[in-house]
Amino acid sequence: MQTLNNMQHIGIVGCSAEGAALCYKTICIESAQYLEPYDHPQVSMHTLSLADYVQCIQNNDWDAVGELMLNSARKLTAAGADFLLCPDNTIHQAFDYVRPRSELPWLHIAEVVSNHALACGYQRIGITGTQWLVMSEVYPQKLQQLGLKYLRPTEAESVEMNRIIMEELVCGHFFPESTAYFQSVITRMKASGCDAVVLGCTEIPLIINADNSPLPILDSTRLLAQAAIKKALIFPNG
């Protein structure tokens, strides 16, 4: 039986509340399948204001985004975390700035998702998420490194998905018409040859899931949480 003494302490660098909360909840609940009922590794989370992140993103200042992430990372390091993760796809655009400046190792959300896509045998992945994310190289770079193809949404689709995410989902508002819109985007991606879709915003799983998606989903929130559980258990501290 594993105890707190031989499980790694997970540190969560939060950005948006809904995504961070879903990741935390998934870690706590799904750890029990490897441990005793109700058991999970230690988890600490630190979040700065989402407004601070959004201001930096809107200014296209990704180094400043990285400094915010490192601010949380230092607090989690002091709290005893053994490794870090960030349940926010968009701010992974600052990851190359963050990783070499961090005392602790990190899980990269797009690496986790891309590796899972490869293991499942998917070949062409649709990308959904904020406008900042879908137009970035966060997922294309990681997918291409594994020989996988990808499809971005159209400009109109990315604008509307961004509106839904930033005006609704991060604020805890979930509407049937928004779910239907995401389903329509995924349906078009399926018609364009995609065999899976990455839910590249950690709030999207709150409205899109395996039961209502036209394509198999790559749930970035759950996959990151599951990777954290396995790392905490398989690579014990000391």
DAFENJO-V266927 format. One record per residue. RES is the residue in one small letter. NEAR is the number of other ideal C-beta (glycine too) atoms within 10 Angstrom. D_FIRST is the distance of its C-alpha to the first C-alpha in Angstrom with 2 decimals. Layout:
((RES:NEAR:D_FIRST) (RES:NEAR:D_FIRST))
//
This chain:
((m:6:0.00) (q:15:3.77) (t:9:6.55) (l:10:10.21) (n:8:11.00) (n:11:9.61) (m:23:10.56) (q:19:14.29) (h:18:16.57) (i:27:18.68) (g:26:22.39) (i:25:24.66) (v:27:28.37) (g:22:29.99) (c:27:33.52) (s:25:34.42) (a:14:32.79) (e:21:32.23) (g:27:30.58) (a:23:28.32) (a:20:27.37) (l:20:26.62) (c:28:24.35) (y:20:22.48) (k:12:22.22) (t:21:21.01) (i:24:18.14) (c:16:17.07) (i:12:17.56) (e:15:16.51) (s:25:13.09) (a:13:12.04) (q:9:12.73) (y:16:9.76) (l:16:7.37) (e:10:8.19) (p:6:11.99) (y:9:13.67) (d:15:10.84) (h:20:11.97) (p:23:12.50) (q:16:15.40) (v:19:18.66) (s:17:22.12) (m:20:25.33) (h:19:28.91) (t:17:31.97) (l:15:35.59) (s:10:38.35) (l:17:38.70) (a:8:42.42) (d:15:42.03) (y:22:40.37) (v:17:42.98) (q:14:45.83) (c:19:44.66) (i:19:44.10) (q:9:47.53) (n:10:49.03) (n:10:47.32) (d:13:45.95) (w:20:42.63) (d:10:42.46) (a:17:42.59) (v:27:39.77) (g:22:37.78) (e:16:38.64) (l:21:37.29) (m:28:33.98) (l:18:33.90) (n:14:34.72) (s:20:31.51) (a:23:29.61) (r:14:30.86) (k:16:29.74) (l:24:26.21) (t:17:26.18) (a:11:27.29) (a:13:24.57) (g:11:21.93) (a:24:21.12) (d:21:20.02) (f:19:21.72) (l:25:24.06) (l:23:25.19) (c:28:28.21) (p:28:28.45) (d:29:32.19) (n:32:33.86) (t:28:37.30) (i:25:36.54) (h:25:34.90) (q:18:38.54) (a:23:38.01) (f:20:34.97) (d:10:37.04) (y:17:38.27) (v:23:34.87) (r:15:32.68) (p:6:34.73) (r:11:35.13) (s:20:31.49) (e:12:29.44) (l:15:26.22) (p:12:25.55) (w:19:25.96) (l:18:25.14) (h:18:28.52) (i:28:28.72) (a:25:31.49) (e:19:29.79) (v:21:26.71) (v:27:29.08) (s:26:31.41) (n:15:28.79) (h:19:27.60) (a:25:31.28) (l:16:31.85) (a:9:28.91) (c:12:30.33) (g:8:33.74) (y:21:35.58) (q:14:38.74) (r:16:40.45) (i:26:38.63) (g:27:40.31) (i:26:39.50) (t:28:39.59) (g:27:39.12) (t:27:41.30) (q:19:44.62) (w:20:43.45) (l:27:40.43) (v:27:42.18) (m:16:45.05) (s:21:42.86) (e:10:41.44) (v:25:37.76) (y:28:37.06) (p:20:40.07) (q:13:39.17) (k:21:35.57) (l:22:36.66) (q:13:39.61) (q:12:37.60) (l:12:35.84) (g:8:39.15) (l:18:38.70) (k:14:41.59) (y:19:41.65) (l:18:43.98) (r:18:44.63) (p:22:46.05) (t:12:49.75) (e:11:50.99) (a:9:51.78) (e:19:48.37) (s:21:46.64) (v:11:48.82) (e:18:48.07) (m:25:44.31) (n:20:44.36) (r:14:46.32) (i:23:43.93) (i:27:40.89) (m:19:42.49) (e:11:44.62) (e:16:42.40) (l:24:38.74) (v:21:37.85) (c:14:39.67) (g:11:37.76) (h:11:40.71) (f:14:40.21) (f:12:43.36) (p:8:43.96) (e:7:46.62) (s:20:44.25) (t:18:41.78) (a:11:44.80) (y:17:45.85) (f:23:42.59) (q:16:42.77) (s:13:46.31) (v:21:45.29) (i:23:42.54) (t:13:45.08) (r:16:47.48) (m:25:44.84) (k:18:44.18) (a:9:47.94) (s:10:48.04) (g:11:45.68) (c:23:42.21) (d:17:39.44) (a:23:36.77) (v:26:36.85) (v:31:34.70) (l:28:34.31) (g:26:34.97) (c:29:34.87) (t:32:31.65) (e:30:33.67) (i:28:35.08) (p:22:32.08) (l:19:33.19) (i:21:36.27) (i:24:35.65) (n:14:32.92) (a:10:32.52) (d:6:34.65) (n:13:37.64) (s:21:37.81) (p:19:40.52) (l:20:38.30) (p:15:34.64) (i:23:32.96) (l:24:30.97) (d:23:29.37) (s:30:28.98) (t:27:27.07) (r:20:24.35) (l:22:24.20) (l:28:23.85) (a:29:21.08) (q:18:19.16) (a:19:19.83) (a:28:18.55) (i:24:15.19) (k:12:14.89) (k:19:16.22) (a:24:13.88) (l:17:10.74) (i:10:12.53) (f:12:14.44) (p:15:12.36) (n:15:14.75) (g:6:15.51))
//
